Amino acid sequence: MDRSAWSATSTTGSPASKHPFEKRADGTRAVTLILPAGQRFRFRYLAHGDYWFDEDCADGQDGHNSLLNT
């Protein structure tokens, strides 16, 4: 499945933002973000066709989103 965007919301209440993935030479896609330390972020992937899904290797899940601890 093509992961085309990364959308995150800080648990501190920061608004969600979308970050498009850049296509790499090897055909994979990636995004690089600088996130503040000591926070937890909820995120999901947005694939083509408005299909949202979670990351199996995240720090956790909250039932609706993947969790990333910084």
N, C-alpha and C positions, 0 to 999 in steps of 0.2 A: 504494500500500500504506500502511496506517495504522501509523505508528511509535508505539507506545504506551508504551514505557519505554526508558530508557537505563541500561545496566549497565556499570560500570567497575571495573577492578582496577588498582591502581598496581603498577608493576614492582618497587617496594620491598617488596611482599608484603602490602600492606593488603588487607583482605577486600573482596570484591565487595559492591557496594550497588546497589540499584535505585532509580531516580528516575522517577516517573511523569511523562509529558508532560501539560501543561495545554493545553486547547483554547483557541485564540485566536478573536477575533471574526470573522476572515477565513476560519475553518475549518481553518487549519493548526494544528499542535501544536508546542510548544516546551518546553524545560527549561533553566533557568539554574543553573549550578553555579560555585562558587568553588573552584578547584583550586590546590594549591601550585605555585609556580614551580620550574623546573628538574627536573621529573620527567616520566616517560613513562607514559601510561595506556593500557591496552588496554580497548576497549569494543565493544559490539555493541548492536544494536537488537532489541527483543522486540516482535513484532507479535502480534495476536490469534491464538490457536490454537497457541501455543508455537512460532512460527516465528521463528528468530533470523537476522539478516542484518547485513552490514557496511556501512560508509560508504565509498562510492567516492571521496570527496574528502578522506579522512583523510590524516594525515601519512605513513602507511604501512600495511602489512598484515603480519601474522606467520604467515599461513596459517590461523589460526583466528579472529582478531580484527582490528579496526581499531586503529591506533595514533594517539595524540594526544600531542604534545610540548608541555609548558608552559614 
